[in-house]
Structures are given as C-alpha cells and as structure tokens.
Amino acid sequence: MAIFELLTPQRLEQTSGAEERVLIDTRPSADYWQGHIAGARHFDPALLSITRTDAASLARFHALLAWALSTLGLTPASKVVLIGAQNDAPTAKAAWALAYGGLRHVALLDGGLAAWGAPLVSEASRWAATNFALNPEPAYLATADDVLAAVENGDIILDARSREEFDGLRSNAGRKGRVPDAKFWDNSHELDAGGRYAAPAGIREQTARAGAGPDATAIVYCGGGGRAARTFVALQLAGQAAAVYPASWLEWGADPRFPIQAAQP
C-alpha cells in the first residue's frame, strides 16, 4: 500500500535539496513548456484513460502504465511529487495510477502551481529511463464485476459525479442514472475555500454520513475516473480505504448488462 502526502510550496522548497524527490508536472504539454518548476518531468494523465475493465482492457492498461512509469525514470521506491495547475482531477488520477502501479510514496503539491510563488523555467532536465516492474495494488482498483458484487452485497459505493448526473438528468454514456444504491458524494467538500485539500476530519465525517466505516473500503466512480481519483486521494489522506472504478459511467452506463437506478428516490 502507498503512503499519500501533501506538500506545501514551502515544504517542497525546504526539502528539494535534502531529499531525492522526483517532480512530475501533470498539466498539458503546452503549459509545461511555457514554464514549470525546475527539474520537473512531464506526464499527461490522459494517456491512462480506460473505458472498460475486462481482462483484455486491464492488460492494455497495465502495459501502458508500466511503459509510462519506466519512461518517467521511476522505481517503486521513488518519492514522487505530482504538480498540477491546481488540485485537479488529472493530477489525482496520476496519483491513483502511480500508487496502483506499485509506487510506495506519492505526494502532491497542495494547490498546484496556483500556490507556487517561485520562478519557473522552460528547460527540461534529463533523466534515465528505468525498467519498472509493475506490481498492481488490487485494493486500489475496482472492475465492473467488483462494483456489481458490491451492489449485491450492499457495500459502500460513492458517486462522485454532479448532482444532475446522479439524479439521471444527464449522462456521458448511453443511459442515465446511477449504480443502484450508490451514495451521492459532494466532491466540492474535498477542497477548502483556498483550493487546498480539506482537513481529514471533515472528509471522515462525510464518509461516515455515507455509511462508510473506518474498516470498510468505498468504491468510487464518476463519469470517466478523474473525479473519482480526486475523491480517492481525499479519502486516502483521511485514512479511509477506497478503490477507484476507473471506467466508471463510461462502461457502466453504456452496457445494458449492468443495472441502473434511474431517479432519485
């Protein structure tokens, strides 16, 4: 299991020379080349999109993830700091994917570059690729079959989409609605008024209201995995076990084999 950590800009500056940290910028490439923190490597989390969770799709995802981690020059022991524009979904998706792939320590710059006051550079540093041996953490990923089993068992499923999507008023897939008995998760509570990750106590209160006990694992989904990944990060920081259903409604809403609940009861 991975250790998740938030770093303030001050903390990152203080430890940059004393600790071996690998900085990874998750913004679009055009933004990266306009200016990034010195030494940061670039990675686009959009490469990790997954629309199905059958065995063949997961095998392709694993191969792509292993390639990405190798290209970034990482090892399972690398101490990674992910940097987005803000505390956004793509950066959280990268954090989830790296932890799922086997990294043991994942940090995020809390607030992203919006909170960074130091100068930026446009030059990219060089690093050597590695041969990353992927070691997937099964507790972090839920397949459609896992979600179906959770529905049948009455386990906790959190819907991190908008209220309109949850209520079946709009959809990014063929059908409207939600996973049966899923709990609406208001992801606006994940960040405070300043755009930083909210205090863990507040997140724990929200999960308790959703019925997730401290020993339970909550399965989180959204439209395509990004918002669910940020919820996953918030839950991890609060000490709540969670798994992301990465294909989310793109798979569930498009496949008639999976049941849906069409309207708010």
Secondary structure, DSSP 8 states (H G I E B T S, - for coil): --EEEEE-HHHHHHHTTTS-EEEEE-S-HHHHHH-B-TT-EE--GGGG--S--SHHHHHHHHHHHHHHHHHTT--TT-EEEEE-SSS-HHHHHHHHHHHHHT-SEEEEETTGGGG--S--B----------------GGGB--HHHHHHHHHHT--EEE-S-HHHHTTS--SSSS-SBSTT-EE--GGGGB-TTSSB--HHHHHHHHHHTT--TT--EEEE-SSSHHHHHHHHHHHHTT--EEE-TTHHHHHTT-TTS--B-S--
